[in-house]
Amino acid sequence: MTNTKLAAIGGCLGLLLLGAGCKQQASTDNPAQSAENHAKDEQAVRDTDAQWAKTAGTHDVDGTVAYYTDDAVLLPPNGPKVTGKQAIRAMWTTMIGPDVALTWSPAKVDVSQSGDLAYIVGTYQDSFKDWKGKPVTDHGKTLEVFKKQADGSWKVVADMYSSDLVAPPA
């Protein structure tokens, strides 16, 4: 290899390393800005989750399902996974009928360092009538995974819940 080719390769590598160093430097120059954006994203996820719970509490199935991405997955207890908005809508239709009172709240919200994903660990309370008309109250835990959308909004890509109550005998 000629000295000219070696110099060109060395120069290109130097520029690449310099560019990587500048990019790294730019991202750490203002840690307050990064922390500020992180806090804003966390608050946006909290606000989205609170509005979602409020919407579900009004028995608005379409409004509730609008918080999911088109390819979202719902993982209910004791049943198969439910994938896509149509199937999730069918599931929510049974979960928030007129005789159902459902609430949930976050215990922990965490946004990824990259700012494109977040998760919430929380709890839920659910009151409804069983198939015999007897009142039932349930409570348990939730895990929701949110993804930041191109417009800056947050939508649910994965949703899982399970009861804290002992499962009834088969």
Backbone hydrogen bonds in HBPLUS format (Angstrom, degrees):
<---DONOR---> <-ACCEPTOR-->    atom                        ^
c    i                          cat <-CA-CA->   ^        H-A-AA   ^      H-
h    n   atom  resd res      DA  || num        DHA   H-A  angle D-A-AA Bond
n    s   type  num  typ     dist DA aas  dist angle  dist       angle   num
A0006-LEU N   A0002-THR O   3.02 MM   4  6.35 164.7  2.04 154.0 158.4     1
A0007-ALA N   A0003-ASN O   2.89 MM   4  5.99 153.3  1.96 142.4 149.9     2
A0008-ALA N   A0004-THR O   2.95 MM   4  6.18 153.7  2.02 144.2 151.3     3
A0009-ILE N   A0005-LYS O   2.91 MM   4  6.16 163.9  1.93 154.7 158.5     4
A0010-GLY N   A0006-LEU O   2.85 MM   4  5.97 163.6  1.88 147.6 153.0     5
A0011-GLY N   A0007-ALA O   2.82 MM   4  5.95 154.1  1.88 144.7 152.1     6
A0012-CYS N   A0008-ALA O   2.94 MM   4  6.18 158.1  1.99 148.2 153.7     7
A0013-LEU N   A0009-ILE O   2.93 MM   4  6.19 165.3  1.95 155.0 158.8     8
A0014-GLY N   A0010-GLY O   2.91 MM   4  6.08 155.4  1.97 145.2 152.6     9
A0015-LEU N   A0011-GLY O   2.96 MM   4  6.23 156.5  2.01 148.1 153.8    10
A0016-LEU N   A0012-CYS O   2.93 MM   4  6.20 159.4  1.98 152.1 157.8    11
A0017-LEU N   A0013-LEU O   2.91 MM   4  6.15 165.4  1.93 153.9 157.4    12
A0018-LEU N   A0014-GLY O   2.87 MM   4  6.02 157.5  1.92 147.8 154.7    13
A0019-GLY N   A0015-LEU O   2.80 MM   4  5.96 159.9  1.84 148.6 154.4    14
A0020-ALA N   A0016-LEU O   2.90 MM   4  6.16 158.5  1.94 149.5 155.3    15
A0021-GLY N   A0017-LEU O   2.88 MM   4  6.07 155.9  1.94 145.6 152.6    16
A0022-CYS N   A0018-LEU O   2.85 MM   4  6.13 154.3  1.92 150.3 157.3    17
A0023-LYS N   A0019-GLY O   2.96 MM   4  6.15 159.8  2.00 148.9 154.4    18
A0024-GLN N   A0020-ALA O   2.97 MM   4  6.17 162.0  2.00 148.3 153.1    19
A0025-GLN N   A0021-GLY O   2.83 MM   4  6.01 158.1  1.88 146.1 152.9    20
A0026-ALA N   A0022-CYS O   2.82 MM   4  6.00 158.9  1.86 151.7 156.8    21
A0027-SER N   A0023-LYS O   3.15 MM   4  6.39 152.8  2.22 146.7 153.0    22
A0028-THR N   A0024-GLN O   3.25 MM   4  6.50 132.5  2.49 140.9 152.8    23
A0028-THR N   A0025-GLN O   3.16 MM   3  5.29 137.2  2.35  98.7 110.5    24
A0029-ASP N   A0025-GLN O   2.88 MM   4  5.87 120.9  2.23 146.9 162.2    25
A0033-GLN N   A0030-ASN O   3.06 MM   3  5.48 127.9  2.35 108.5 120.5    26
A0034-SER N   A0030-ASN O   3.35 MM   4  6.78 158.4  2.40 149.8 155.3    27
A0035-ALA N   A0031-PRO O   2.89 MM   4  6.11 160.5  1.93 149.5 154.9    28
A0036-GLU N   A0032-ALA O   2.74 MM   4  5.87 147.2  1.84 141.5 151.8    29
A0037-ASN N   A0033-GLN O   2.84 MM   4  6.12 160.4  1.88 153.3 157.3    30
A0038-HIS N   A0034-SER O   2.93 MM   4  6.10 157.3  1.99 145.5 152.4    31
A0039-ALA N   A0035-ALA O   2.91 MM   4  6.09 158.2  1.96 145.7 151.1    32
A0040-LYS N   A0036-GLU O   2.92 MM   4  6.18 152.4  2.00 145.7 153.7    33
A0041-ASP N   A0037-ASN O   2.88 MM   4  6.12 160.2  1.91 151.6 156.6    34
A0042-GLU N   A0038-HIS O   2.92 MM   4  6.18 160.7  1.96 149.6 155.2    35
A0043-GLN N   A0039-ALA O   2.96 MM   4  6.16 159.7  2.00 146.1 151.5    36
A0044-ALA N   A0040-LYS O   2.87 MM   4  6.08 153.6  1.94 146.7 154.7    37
A0045-VAL N   A0041-ASP O   2.92 MM   4  6.20 154.6  1.99 152.0 158.0    38
A0046-ARG N   A0042-GLU O   2.98 MM   4  6.25 162.2  2.01 149.6 154.6    39
A0047-ASP N   A0043-GLN O   2.82 MM   4  6.02 162.5  1.85 152.0 156.8    40
A0048-THR N   A0044-ALA O   2.90 MM   4  6.02 158.3  1.94 144.4 150.7    41
A0049-ASP N   A0045-VAL O   2.91 MM   4  6.10 163.1  1.94 152.0 156.3    42
A0050-ALA N   A0046-ARG O   2.92 MM   4  6.15 158.1  1.97 149.5 155.7    43
A0051-GLN N   A0047-ASP O   2.93 MM   4  6.15 160.2  1.97 150.4 155.6    44
A0052-TRP N   A0048-THR O   2.87 MM   4  6.04 153.0  1.94 147.3 155.5    45
A0053-ALA N   A0049-ASP O   2.94 MM   4  6.18 162.1  1.97 151.0 154.7    46
A0054-LYS N   A0050-ALA O   2.98 MM   4  6.19 155.9  2.04 144.1 151.2    47
A0055-THR N   A0051-GLN O   2.87 MM   4  6.08 156.6  1.93 147.9 154.0    48
A0056-ALA N   A0052-TRP O   2.94 MM   4  6.23 162.5  1.97 153.6 157.9    49
A0057-GLY N   A0053-ALA O   2.95 MM   4  6.13 146.4  2.06 142.5 152.0    50
A0058-THR N   A0055-THR O   3.07 MM   3  5.34 149.8  2.17 104.5 113.6    51
A0059-HIS N   A0056-ALA O   3.03 MM   3  5.24 161.8  2.07 112.9 116.3    52
A0064-THR N   A0060-ASP O   2.89 MM   4  6.01 151.7  1.97 147.0 155.4    53
A0065-VAL N   A0061-VAL O   2.90 MM   4  6.12 162.2  1.94 157.1 161.2    54
A0066-ALA N   A0062-ASP O   3.04 MM   4  6.16 134.0  2.26 139.9 151.8    55
A0067-TYR N   A0064-THR O   3.31 MM   3  5.93 165.9  2.33 113.2 117.4    56
A0068-TYR N   A0065-VAL O   3.07 MM   3  5.69 168.6  2.08 121.9 124.5    57
A0156-VAL N   A0067-TYR O   2.76 MM  89  6.04 167.8  1.77 156.2 158.0    58
A0069-THR N   A0156-VAL O   2.93 MM  87  5.97 154.0  2.00 158.2 152.6    59
A0072-ALA N   A0069-THR O   3.22 MM   3  5.14 164.3  2.25 111.8 111.0    60
A0084-GLY N   A0072-ALA O   2.89 MM  12  5.37 169.0  1.90 161.8 164.4    61
A0073-VAL N   A0157-VAL O   3.03 MM  84  6.25 148.4  2.14 129.0 136.5    62
A0159-ASP N   A0073-VAL O   2.97 MM  86  6.41 145.8  2.09 154.6 164.0    63
A0074-LEU N   A0082-VAL O   2.73 MM   8  4.98 163.4  1.76 151.7 157.6    64
A0082-VAL N   A0074-LEU O   2.82 MM   8  4.98 163.0  1.85 153.9 158.6    65
A0075-LEU N   A0159-ASP O   2.68 MM  84  6.05 164.1  1.70 165.5 170.5    66
A0088-ILE N   A0084-GLY O   2.93 MM   4  6.10 159.2  1.98 154.8 161.7    67
A0089-ARG N   A0085-LYS O   2.73 MM   4  5.79 153.0  1.80 147.0 154.1    68
A0090-ALA N   A0086-GLN O   3.11 MM   4  6.42 155.6  2.17 144.6 150.2    69
A0091-MET N   A0087-ALA O   3.10 MM   4  6.39 153.5  2.17 144.4 151.3    70
A0092-TRP N   A0088-ILE O   2.88 MM   4  6.16 164.5  1.91 155.6 159.3    71
A0093-THR N   A0089-ARG O   2.93 MM   4  6.12 145.7  2.05 148.2 157.5    72
A0094-THR N   A0091-MET O   3.14 MM   3  5.59 134.3  2.36 106.8 117.2    73
A0095-MET N   A0091-MET O   3.20 MM   4  6.47 136.5  2.40 136.9 149.3    74
A0096-ILE N   A0092-TRP O   3.01 MM   4  6.05 146.3  2.12 160.2 160.7    75
A0100-VAL N   A0097-GLY O   3.14 MM   3  5.43 155.2  2.21 121.7 121.2    76
A0101-ALA N   A0127-SER O   2.84 MM  26  5.07 158.8  1.88 149.2 154.7    77
A0127-SER N   A0101-ALA O   2.83 MM  26  5.07 152.6  1.91 142.0 151.1    78
A0103-THR N   A0125-GLN O   2.96 MM  22  5.37 161.8  2.00 156.5 160.0    79
A0125-GLN N   A0103-THR O   2.89 MM  22  5.37 157.5  1.94 148.9 151.8    80
A0105-SER N   A0123-THR O   2.95 MM  18  5.68 154.7  2.02 157.7 164.5    81
A0123-THR N   A0105-SER O   2.99 MM  18  5.68 155.5  2.06 160.9 166.6    82
A0107-ALA N   A0121-VAL O   2.75 MM  14  5.74 164.8  1.77 145.5 147.4    83
A0108-LYS N   A0121-VAL O   2.98 MM  13  5.23 151.8  2.06 154.5 156.5    84
A0121-VAL N   A0108-LYS O   2.96 MM  13  5.23 156.8  2.02 145.7 153.3    85
A0110-ASP N   A0119-TYR O   2.98 MM   9  5.52 160.7  2.02 159.9 165.1    86
A0119-TYR N   A0110-ASP O   2.87 MM   9  5.52 154.8  1.93 154.7 162.8    87
A0112-SER N   A0117-LEU O   2.77 MM   5  5.47 177.4  1.77 158.7 159.6    88
A0115-GLY N   A0112-SER O   2.93 MM   3  5.12 143.1  2.07 102.7 114.2    89
A0148-LYS N   A0116-ASP O   2.86 MM  32  4.95 167.9  1.87 137.9 141.2    90
A0118-ALA N   A0146-PHE O   2.98 MM  28  5.07 151.4  2.07 141.3 141.8    91
A0146-PHE N   A0118-ALA O   2.72 MM  28  5.07 163.3  1.75 147.6 153.4    92
A0120-ILE N   A0144-GLU O   2.84 MM  24  5.17 151.1  1.92 146.9 155.2    93
A0144-GLU N   A0120-ILE O   2.96 MM  24  5.17 160.9  1.99 147.7 154.0    94
A0122-GLY N   A0142-THR O   3.12 MM  20  5.01 161.7  2.16 127.0 130.9    95
A0142-THR N   A0122-GLY O   2.93 MM  20  5.01 153.9  2.00 122.2 122.9    96
A0124-TYR N   A0140-GLY O   3.01 MM  16  5.43 150.8  2.10 128.6 132.4    97
A0140-GLY N   A0124-TYR O   3.16 MM  16  5.43 152.3  2.24 135.0 139.8    98
A0126-ASP N   A0138-ASP O   2.83 MM  12  5.01 158.9  1.87 150.7 147.7    99
A0138-ASP N   A0126-ASP O   2.69 MM  12  5.01 165.3  1.71 157.7 162.5   100
A0128-PHE N   A0136-VAL O   2.93 MM   8  5.38 157.4  1.98 151.5 158.8   101
A0136-VAL N   A0128-PHE O   2.67 MM   8  5.38 157.4  1.72 172.6 170.0   102
A0130-ASP N   A0134-LYS O   2.81 MM   4  5.37 163.3  1.84 150.1 149.9   103
A0133-GLY N   A0130-ASP O   2.82 MM   3  5.18 163.2  1.84 118.3 123.8   104
A0164-ASP N   A0139-HIS O   2.77 MM  25  5.95 167.9  1.79 149.6 145.6   105
A0141-LYS N   A0162-SER O   2.94 MM  21  5.65 150.2  2.03 164.4 165.7   106
A0162-SER N   A0141-LYS O   3.04 MM  21  5.65 152.9  2.12 153.5 159.5   107
A0143-LEU N   A0160-MET O   2.82 MM  17  5.14 148.0  1.92 153.7 154.2   108
A0160-MET N   A0143-LEU O   2.86 MM  17  5.14 149.0  1.96 149.0 158.0   109
A0145-VAL N   A0158-ALA O   2.78 MM  13  5.06 165.0  1.80 157.4 157.1   110
A0157-VAL N   A0145-VAL O   2.79 MM  12  5.74 164.7  1.81 157.6 162.5   111
A0158-ALA N   A0145-VAL O   3.42 MM  13  5.06 158.5  2.47 135.0 135.0   112
A0147-LYS N   A0155-LYS O   2.72 MM   8  5.51 155.1  1.78 158.3 165.8   113
A0155-LYS N   A0147-LYS O   3.08 MM   8  5.51 163.7  2.11 141.9 145.4   114
A0149-GLN N   A0153-SER O   2.67 MM   4  5.28 172.9  1.67 165.0 166.2   115
A0152-GLY N   A0149-GLN O   2.86 MM   3  5.24 162.6  1.89 118.4 122.4   116
